[in-house]
Amino acid sequence: MRWRGRRQSSNIEDRRSLGGARGGLGGGGGGLLRLLPIAFRFLGFKGTVILLACIGAYGFITGNLGGLLSVLGLQPETAVRQSSAPFHESAQEKELVEFVAVILADTEETWSALFQKHGKTYKPPHLVLFKDSVDSACGMAQSAMGPFYCPSDQKVYIDLGFYDQLKNRFKAPGDFAQAYVIAHEVGHHIQTLLGISQQVHAARRKLGEVDGNKLSVKQELQADCFAGVWAYHADSARQLLEEGDVEEGLAAASAIGDDTLQKQSRGYVTPDSFTHGSSTQRVKWFKIGLRGGDIASCNTFRN
């Protein structure tokens, strides 16, 4: 990607030096998220990703995680408060922070122009950098859950260590693969600004688990499509992409499909438990957004 020397967003909150203490298990969203280290300890990174796929990792963080842990034979334990080691930023991390700031700035330019075109004003999200764990308006979150968007405070959260996981565990290297992750989370912010997230959340409360999962898939696929919309306009207006970038993005979309993750984790697939979409679906909708940059083409709820 041609990102060096471009404008960096000022909407970055760097909390990496703060670390994150793990508190006791409480109720509500925070209590659910505090159980994640337990799952990670027993299931490992990939197993935790699958577990999170069952409860919806990116948007509204919901689901009976305590009950799910019991089904898996894991009993909640009292979380131990831990202090983080002093944070020291390496040259590689500094460059990665600059990259993230540039990509966030580019999403701001794209979505501001698209909103203005439709007579609306775009309010960009803040992006929070954290290490190990972070306290969000959606609860206490651990790095094991990966990047996420919290609609309650309209912020994107990411531990930059996830990019190592993306490259080494998910086999999806490249700067555009990293940009896709940010663009997907910003896609959830677009859904919040347009009222889509609120409608999905309200509808899911009236549905059973299987139908609720299907609705979650539609929401996630739309965020993938919105990521494609951003990529189209970033390249058309500012020639951000280089040869091979699109392939990197498609590889990332495919690598985190529910079916791919489930096969890797347990060797078989249960489509009724999908909450983010199959690899084929994620690639398809990213391509749809990328094809013409049309927001209207991202209506994954049509059928």
PyMOL commands that set and color helices and strands:
alter all, ss='L'
color gray80, all
select helices_A, chain A and resi 28-33+36-55+65-71+91-117+143-145+162-168+175-193+196-204+209-238+245-255+258-266+271-273+279-292+295-298
alter helices_A, ss='H'
color red, helices_A
select strands_A, chain A and resi 12-14+126-129+133-136+139-142+148-150+155-158
alter strands_A, ss='S'
color yellow, strands_A
deselect
rebuild
show_as cartoon
